[in-house]
Amino acid sequence: MSQLTFDEAAVRSLEATYMSPDVVAQRGRVLDLLVPAVGERILDVGVGPGLLARDVARLVGETGRMVGLDNAPAMVAAAAQRLSDLPQAQVLQGDAGRLDFPDAAFDAAVSTQVYEYVPDMPQALGELHRVLRPGGRALILDTDWRSIVWHSSDPARMDRVLACWDAHLADPHLPARLGPLLRQAGFEVRRVEIVPMLSPRWQPASYAGGMMRSIHNFVRANGGRFGLSSDEIEAWRLDQDALIARDEFFFSLNRYAFLATR
Ligand SMILES: C[S@@+](CC[C@H](N)C(=O)[O-])C[C@H]1O[C@@H](n2cnc3c(N)ncnc32)[C@H](O)[C@@H]1O
């Protein structure tokens, strides 16, 4: 398995993609579903560069507590800097599979685009359940890469590129299993929604634009193991450039938001 490295370059790349209108809208929807209230204690598992955590910290206010957790030192540093002016916020290094908090320490937890990287989901959801108080909320959002519709002049080549990209995750189809996994961990699933990343035309400052760059980099580094030659990878990229030039670009991918309670 060859997963992504969440280093300083990844921080910059994620920040650029996550400030695009698609992902700003996603954060808005996550906040609508989570409804952080003044005074609440909220955990963000896999806080990344801290964009969502900053919104949550402002909503819980100085009487609340916002704890961001991440296992990548570069992400911890970026989130800590982003949250440094908010005394109710704290960023810690740690793993989603072993939460170093007492039982029932939080009123709610949020985790966007993280559990798809986690190999042992029963363990991680068991930990999430333990650190929430009875009645506490969990809002989990992940992508199912089977939902992708990405126009190409060579669909078979696109499938090979995306099969390689699937290897950056522990489970590229986690949402399809997430409901049963949550129930097995003791949660009650209250609501499930699709959060689409839709680019019906090319727009460089978009989730699709960010993915084009990330997938190109990942496939160049890992494609050999999937039988993808560098010529084929460049042909895939040039095809996208040609579609963009003819205004024929199309990209659609679904993320799934699960709201559950303990
Ligand atoms: C795609 S980023 C999402 C960041 C953030 N949640 C967001 O939506 O903006 C995935 C994050 O999960 C973190 N991560 C991956 N596996 C993790 C684990 N086992 N424990 C804690 N953090 C993890 C990575 O370091 C990275 O910051």
The ligand as an SDF file (V2000), in Angstrom:
LIG
                    3D

 27 29  0  0  0  0  0  0  0  0999 V2000
   -7.1870   14.6110    3.2770 C   0  0  0  0  0  0  0  0  0  0  0  0
   -6.6150   15.2670    4.7760 S   0  0  0  0  0  0  0  0  0  0  0  0
   -8.1080   15.9630    5.4930 C   0  0  0  0  0  0  0  0  0  0  0  0
   -7.8090   17.0570    6.4880 C   0  0  0  0  0  0  0  0  0  0  0  0
   -9.0230   17.6900    7.1690 C   0  0  0  0  0  0  0  0  0  0  0  0
   -9.8140   16.7420    7.9180 N   0  0  0  0  0  0  0  0  0  0  0  0
   -9.8980   18.4150    6.1700 C   0  0  0  0  0  0  0  0  0  0  0  0
  -10.9110   17.8890    5.7300 O   0  0  0  0  0  0  0  0  0  0  0  0
   -9.5400   19.5540    5.8300 O   0  0  0  0  0  0  0  0  0  0  0  0
   -6.3750   13.8190    5.7410 C   0  0  0  0  0  0  0  0  0  0  0  0
   -5.7590   14.1000    7.1040 C   0  0  0  0  0  0  0  0  0  0  0  0
   -5.8880   12.9290    7.9090 O   0  0  0  0  0  0  0  0  0  0  0  0
   -4.6870   12.7450    8.6180 C   0  0  0  0  0  0  0  0  0  0  0  0
   -4.6270   11.3260    8.9940 N   0  0  0  0  0  0  0  0  0  0  0  0
   -4.5570   10.2580    8.1610 C   0  0  0  0  0  0  0  0  0  0  0  0
   -4.5420    9.1110    8.8700 N   0  0  0  0  0  0  0  0  0  0  0  0
   -4.6100    9.4700   10.1800 C   0  0  0  0  0  0  0  0  0  0  0  0
   -4.6260    8.7420   11.4090 C   0  0  0  0  0  0  0  0  0  0  0  0
   -4.5470    7.3980   11.4270 N   0  0  0  0  0  0  0  0  0  0  0  0
   -4.7000    9.4250   12.5550 N   0  0  0  0  0  0  0  0  0  0  0  0
   -4.7510   10.7780   12.5640 C   0  0  0  0  0  0  0  0  0  0  0  0
   -4.7260   11.5290   11.4380 N   0  0  0  0  0  0  0  0  0  0  0  0
   -4.6650   10.8790   10.2620 C   0  0  0  0  0  0  0  0  0  0  0  0
   -3.6020   13.1960    7.6520 C   0  0  0  0  0  0  0  0  0  0  0  0
   -2.4020   13.4850    8.2720 O   0  0  0  0  0  0  0  0  0  0  0  0
   -4.2740   14.4200    7.0300 C   0  0  0  0  0  0  0  0  0  0  0  0
   -4.0260   15.5900    7.7600 O   0  0  0  0  0  0  0  0  0  0  0  0
  1  2  1  0
  2  3  1  0
  2 10  1  0
  3  4  1  0
  4  5  1  0
  5  6  1  0
  5  7  1  0
  7  8  2  0
  7  9  1  0
 10 11  1  0
 11 12  1  0
 11 26  1  0
 12 13  1  0
 13 14  1  0
 13 24  1  0
 14 15  1  0
 14 23  1  0
 15 16  2  0
 16 17  1  0
 17 18  1  0
 17 23  2  0
 18 19  1  0
 18 20  2  0
 20 21  1  0
 21 22  2  0
 22 23  1  0
 24 25  1  0
 24 26  1  0
 26 27  1  0
M  CHG  2   2   1   9  -1
M  END
$$$$
